């Protein structure tokens, strides 16, 4: 299994990532000028439909190889880290510098199709759902939403061997057995309630093993495994069941990185390693290390105030989580109390000791 040179990857990224995209809220008007600037000799751009509110949805094709890979981001409008990583990848395919050999291996072996923002209406409002309150990731069977139909039509037409389904996960997740936030989590979706270890799932797991091998050199102890409970209406589970090996990447929290502008790099690293593995390998037998990746746990809060004296004179801990709102077309964060009591087993991304005083 070929693992990319970390130092060369770090060097390329620091000099070349897409600097025009930053922050948590990425909308269509942010990416539209970047799509227009893409090198037409490298990329084929096609409008594949429009959202419920009429915003264009584009697919970008790159590469000429026989191995087909479909990658989409922001099927949940408020999950944009993958979108930023995808545009970093676009920069890579246009100028890979000293990693030119990696780029050529990918583009000669693979044909890749990207949907940078599947749910532009949700991205405008920074919501998980589309404009009709449909969760696209639970609409793979009924196909109620226009956006769901667009993705399914693209899947059927392109017929990819592999898919990458890019998501963000909440700050509540830690790596099981540690206080570390789950910065990147992976999932090889199940195809049935029994979570059967089919050939397709083994192939999916082997790609995850390669990505984990790279990231473990960069953020050891911050990589988790998302639950593989079968969801009958979920996109990944259904695509996997249909024979399209689907890898979920869940971008999570990293220290002082609520905008996830650091996490995007780790997301990019995972993507390029996974794609390179598919491009250069035909042996998918190394899948068992997938089960060695620790599970996600839910033992984190955004803020914990320790040793707070409440109105009854009782000393306890108080936890807060951030909520996100779009106000005057800007994304704002507001902290809300979610629980209190003995939170000694939990970790706050920020913690403050009030030393038996009141929280004001």
C-alpha positions as CSV (number, residue, x, y, z in Angstrom):
1,X,0.0,0.0,0.0
2,X,1.5,3.3,-1.1
3,X,1.3,6.1,1.5
4,X,1.9,9.6,0.3
5,X,5.0,11.6,1.4
6,X,3.7,13.7,4.4
7,X,6.3,16.4,4.1
8,X,5.7,16.9,0.3
9,X,2.0,17.0,0.9
10,X,2.3,19.5,3.8
11,X,4.6,21.7,1.6
12,X,2.2,21.6,-1.4
13,X,-0.8,22.4,0.8
14,X,0.6,25.3,2.7
15,X,1.5,27.1,-0.6
16,X,-1.5,26.1,-2.7
17,X,-4.8,25.5,-0.9
18,X,-7.8,27.4,-2.1
19,X,-7.5,30.6,-0.1
20,X,-10.8,32.1,-1.5
21,X,-12.8,29.7,0.6
22,X,-12.8,30.0,4.4
23,X,-15.2,29.7,7.3
24,X,-18.0,27.4,8.1
25,X,-20.7,28.8,5.8
26,X,-19.9,28.1,2.1
27,X,-22.6,29.0,-0.4
28,X,-23.0,28.8,-4.1
29,X,-22.0,32.4,-4.7
30,X,-18.7,31.6,-3.0
31,X,-17.8,28.7,-5.4
32,X,-19.4,30.0,-8.6
33,X,-16.4,32.3,-9.6
34,X,-14.0,29.5,-8.7
35,X,-15.8,27.1,-11.0
36,X,-15.6,29.7,-13.8
37,X,-11.8,29.9,-13.3
38,X,-11.1,26.2,-13.6
39,X,-8.9,25.1,-16.4
40,X,-11.2,23.8,-19.1
41,X,-8.4,21.6,-20.5
42,X,-8.4,19.7,-17.2
43,X,-12.0,20.0,-16.0
44,X,-15.3,19.4,-17.8
45,X,-18.1,21.4,-16.1
46,X,-21.7,20.5,-16.5
47,X,-24.9,21.8,-15.0
48,X,-26.8,18.7,-13.9
49,X,-29.9,20.4,-12.5
50,X,-31.1,23.0,-10.0
51,X,-32.2,23.0,-6.4
52,X,-35.8,23.4,-5.2
53,X,-35.2,27.1,-5.1
54,X,-33.6,27.1,-8.6
55,X,-29.9,27.4,-7.7
56,X,-27.7,25.6,-10.2
57,X,-26.0,22.3,-9.2
58,X,-22.8,21.5,-11.1
59,X,-20.7,18.4,-11.7
60,X,-17.0,18.6,-12.5
61,X,-15.3,15.8,-14.3
62,X,-11.6,15.3,-14.4
63,X,-9.3,12.4,-15.5
64,X,-9.5,9.8,-18.3
65,X,-9.0,6.5,-16.5
66,X,-11.2,3.5,-16.3
67,X,-11.7,3.6,-12.5
68,X,-14.8,5.7,-11.8
69,X,-15.1,7.7,-8.6
70,X,-18.0,10.0,-7.6
71,X,-17.5,12.6,-4.8
72,X,-20.1,15.0,-3.4
73,X,-20.2,17.5,-0.6
74,X,-22.8,19.5,1.3
75,X,-25.8,17.3,0.9
76,X,-26.3,18.8,4.3
77,X,-26.0,22.5,3.7
78,X,-24.3,23.3,7.0
79,X,-21.5,20.8,6.4
80,X,-19.0,22.6,4.3
81,X,-15.5,21.3,5.3
82,X,-15.6,18.7,2.5
83,X,-16.4,21.4,0.0
84,X,-13.3,23.4,0.9
85,X,-11.2,20.2,0.7
86,X,-12.7,19.5,-2.8
87,X,-11.6,22.9,-4.1
88,X,-8.1,22.3,-2.6
89,X,-8.1,19.1,-4.6
90,X,-9.1,21.1,-7.8
91,X,-6.1,23.2,-7.2
92,X,-4.0,20.1,-6.9
93,X,-5.2,18.7,-10.2
94,X,-4.2,22.0,-11.9
95,X,-0.8,22.3,-10.5
96,X,0.6,19.5,-8.3
97,X,4.2,20.8,-8.2
98,X,6.6,18.2,-6.9
99,X,3.7,15.8,-6.5
100,X,3.1,15.7,-10.3
101,X,3.6,11.9,-10.3
102,X,0.7,11.4,-7.9
103,X,-1.5,13.7,-9.9
104,X,-0.7,11.8,-13.2
105,X,-1.3,8.4,-11.6
106,X,-4.7,9.5,-10.4
107,X,-5.8,11.2,-13.7
108,X,-4.5,8.5,-15.9
109,X,-6.1,5.7,-13.9
110,X,-9.3,7.3,-12.8
111,X,-12.2,9.4,-14.0
112,X,-13.6,11.5,-11.1
113,X,-16.9,13.4,-11.0
114,X,-17.4,16.0,-8.2
115,X,-20.6,17.7,-7.0
116,X,-19.2,20.5,-4.8
117,X,-22.5,21.6,-3.3
118,X,-25.5,19.3,-3.6
119,X,-27.8,21.3,-1.3
120,X,-27.2,25.0,-2.1
121,X,-30.5,26.0,-0.5
122,X,-29.5,24.5,2.8
123,X,-26.1,26.1,2.5
124,X,-27.8,29.6,2.3
125,X,-29.7,29.1,5.5
126,X,-26.9,26.9,7.1
127,X,-29.3,24.1,7.7
128,X,-29.0,20.3,7.4
129,X,-32.1,20.1,5.3
130,X,-33.1,21.5,1.9
131,X,-35.6,24.3,1.4
132,X,-38.5,21.9,1.9
133,X,-37.1,20.5,5.1
134,X,-36.0,17.3,3.5
135,X,-32.8,15.6,4.8
136,X,-31.2,14.5,1.6
137,X,-29.2,11.9,3.5
138,X,-32.4,10.2,4.5
139,X,-34.1,10.5,1.1
140,X,-32.3,7.7,-0.9
141,X,-35.4,5.5,-1.2
142,X,-38.3,7.9,-1.7
143,X,-36.3,10.5,-3.6
144,X,-38.7,13.3,-2.7
145,X,-36.2,16.1,-3.2
146,X,-35.0,17.4,-6.5
147,X,-31.5,17.3,-5.2
148,X,-31.8,13.6,-4.3
149,X,-33.1,12.8,-7.8
150,X,-30.2,14.7,-9.4
151,X,-27.6,12.7,-7.4
152,X,-29.3,9.4,-8.2
153,X,-29.5,10.2,-11.9
154,X,-25.8,11.1,-11.8
155,X,-25.0,7.8,-10.0
156,X,-26.9,5.8,-12.5
157,X,-25.4,7.5,-15.5
158,X,-21.8,7.6,-14.3
159,X,-21.9,4.2,-12.6
160,X,-18.9,4.7,-10.3
161,X,-17.0,1.9,-8.6
162,X,-16.3,4.1,-5.6
163,X,-18.1,7.1,-4.0
164,X,-16.9,9.6,-1.3
165,X,-19.8,11.1,0.7
166,X,-18.4,14.1,2.5
167,X,-20.0,15.3,5.8
168,X,-19.3,17.3,9.0
169,X,-19.9,15.9,12.4
170,X,-20.8,17.7,15.6
171,X,-18.3,18.8,18.3
172,X,-19.8,16.4,20.8
173,X,-17.8,13.5,19.3
174,X,-14.5,12.3,20.8
175,X,-12.3,9.3,20.0
176,X,-13.4,6.5,22.3
177,X,-11.3,6.1,25.4
178,X,-9.6,9.5,25.0
179,X,-10.4,13.2,25.6
180,X,-9.4,13.9,22.0
181,X,-12.0,15.4,19.7
182,X,-12.8,13.1,16.7
183,X,-11.3,15.3,14.1
184,X,-11.8,13.0,11.2
185,X,-14.1,9.9,11.3
186,X,-14.6,7.3,8.7
187,X,-17.5,4.9,7.8
188,X,-17.9,2.0,5.5
189,X,-21.7,1.9,5.5
190,X,-23.6,-1.4,6.1
191,X,-25.8,-2.9,3.4
192,X,-28.2,-4.6,5.8
193,X,-29.4,-4.8,9.4
194,X,-26.9,-7.6,10.1
195,X,-24.0,-5.3,9.0
196,X,-22.8,-8.2,6.7
197,X,-19.2,-8.1,5.7
198,X,-19.8,-8.1,1.9
199,X,-17.1,-7.9,-0.7
200,X,-18.1,-4.3,-1.4
201,X,-17.8,-3.4,2.3
202,X,-14.4,-5.0,2.5
203,X,-13.2,-3.0,-0.5
204,X,-14.6,0.2,1.1
205,X,-12.9,-0.6,4.4
206,X,-9.5,-1.1,2.6
207,X,-9.7,2.4,1.2
208,X,-10.4,3.7,4.7
209,X,-7.4,1.7,6.0
210,X,-5.2,3.6,3.6
211,X,-6.6,7.0,4.6
212,X,-6.2,6.2,8.2
213,X,-2.6,5.1,7.7
214,X,-1.8,8.5,6.3
215,X,-3.8,10.6,8.8
216,X,-2.3,8.6,11.7
217,X,1.0,10.2,10.9
218,X,-0.5,13.7,11.0
219,X,-3.2,13.7,13.8
220,X,-2.6,10.5,15.8
221,X,-5.3,9.9,18.4
222,X,-7.8,12.1,16.6
223,X,-9.3,9.6,14.1
224,X,-12.5,7.8,14.8
225,X,-14.9,5.3,13.3
226,X,-18.6,6.4,12.9
227,X,-21.3,3.9,13.8
228,X,-22.1,1.4,11.0
229,X,-25.7,0.9,12.2
230,X,-27.8,0.3,9.0
231,X,-30.1,3.2,8.0
232,X,-32.6,1.9,5.4
233,X,-33.2,5.3,3.9
234,X,-29.6,6.7,4.1
235,X,-27.7,7.5,0.9
236,X,-24.4,5.8,1.8
237,X,-26.1,2.6,2.9
238,X,-28.2,2.4,-0.2
239,X,-25.4,3.3,-2.6
240,X,-23.3,0.6,-1.0
241,X,-26.2,-1.8,-1.3
242,X,-26.5,-1.0,-5.0
243,X,-22.8,-1.9,-5.6
244,X,-21.2,1.5,-5.4
245,X,-18.5,1.3,-2.7
246,X,-19.2,4.4,-0.6
247,X,-16.7,5.9,1.9
248,X,-18.1,8.5,4.4
249,X,-15.6,11.1,5.7
250,X,-16.9,13.0,8.7
251,X,-15.0,16.2,9.4
252,X,-15.1,17.1,13.1
253,X,-13.5,19.4,15.6
254,X,-9.9,20.3,16.1
255,X,-8.4,22.6,18.8
256,X,-9.6,26.2,18.4
257,X,-10.8,25.5,14.9
258,X,-14.5,26.1,14.9
259,X,-14.3,27.4,11.3
260,X,-12.7,24.0,10.4
261,X,-10.1,25.7,8.2
262,X,-7.5,23.5,9.8
263,X,-9.6,20.4,9.5
264,X,-10.1,20.9,5.8
265,X,-6.4,20.1,5.4
266,X,-6.9,16.7,7.1
267,X,-10.0,16.1,5.0
268,X,-7.9,16.9,1.8
269,X,-5.1,14.6,3.0
270,X,-7.7,11.8,3.5
271,X,-9.3,12.4,0.1
272,X,-6.1,12.4,-1.9
273,X,-4.7,9.3,-0.2
274,X,-8.0,7.4,-0.7
275,X,-8.2,8.4,-4.4
276,X,-4.5,7.5,-4.9
277,X,-5.1,4.1,-3.3
278,X,-8.0,3.4,-5.7
279,X,-5.9,4.6,-8.6
280,X,-2.8,2.5,-7.9
281,X,-4.1,-0.6,-6.2
282,X,-6.1,-3.6,-7.3
283,X,-5.7,-5.6,-4.0
284,X,-8.4,-4.8,-1.5
285,X,-7.7,-7.6,0.9
286,X,-6.2,-5.4,3.7
287,X,-9.4,-4.4,5.4
288,X,-9.2,-5.8,8.9
289,X,-7.3,-2.8,10.4
290,X,-10.5,-0.9,9.8
291,X,-11.9,-2.5,13.0
292,X,-8.8,-1.2,14.9
293,X,-9.9,2.4,14.4
294,X,-11.5,3.5,17.7
295,X,-15.2,4.2,17.7
296,X,-16.6,7.6,18.0
297,X,-18.0,8.5,21.5
298,X,-20.1,11.4,22.7
299,X,-18.2,12.8,25.6
300,X,-17.5,16.4,24.6
301,X,-19.1,19.8,25.0
302,X,-18.0,23.1,23.5
303,X,-17.7,24.8,27.0
304,X,-17.8,23.3,30.5
305,X,-17.8,25.6,33.5
306,X,-16.4,23.7,36.5
307,X,-17.4,24.2,40.1
308,X,-20.3,26.5,39.6
309,X,-22.5,27.5,42.6
310,X,-26.1,27.4,41.4
311,X,-29.1,29.4,42.8
312,X,-29.6,26.7,45.5
313,X,-26.0,26.8,46.7
314,X,-25.1,23.5,45.1
315,X,-21.8,23.2,43.3
316,X,-22.0,21.6,39.9
317,X,-20.6,21.7,36.4
318,X,-22.5,23.5,33.6
319,X,-22.1,22.6,29.9
320,X,-22.8,24.8,26.8
321,X,-23.0,24.1,23.1
322,X,-22.8,26.5,20.3
323,X,-25.7,27.1,18.0
324,X,-25.3,28.7,14.5
325,X,-27.6,31.3,13.0
326,X,-27.4,33.3,9.8
327,X,-28.0,36.9,10.7
328,X,-27.8,39.6,8.0
329,X,-26.2,37.0,5.7
330,X,-23.5,36.3,8.2
331,X,-23.0,33.2,10.3
332,X,-23.1,33.8,14.0
333,X,-22.4,31.5,17.0
334,X,-24.4,31.6,20.2
335,X,-23.7,29.4,23.3
336,X,-26.7,27.8,25.0
337,X,-26.7,25.8,28.2
338,X,-27.5,22.1,27.5
339,X,-26.9,20.3,30.8
340,X,-25.5,20.6,34.4
341,X,-24.5,18.4,37.2
342,X,-21.5,16.1,37.7
343,X,-19.7,16.3,34.3
344,X,-16.4,14.9,35.5
345,X,-16.4,12.2,32.9
346,X,-16.9,14.8,30.1
347,X,-14.5,17.1,28.4
348,X,-15.0,20.7,27.3
349,X,-13.2,22.1,24.3
350,X,-12.9,25.1,26.6
351,X,-13.0,24.7,30.3
352,X,-13.2,27.3,33.1
353,X,-13.0,26.7,36.8
354,X,-15.3,29.1,38.7
355,X,-14.1,27.9,42.1
356,X,-17.5,27.7,43.8
357,X,-18.8,31.0,42.5
358,X,-21.9,31.8,40.5
359,X,-22.0,31.8,36.7
360,X,-23.1,35.2,35.5
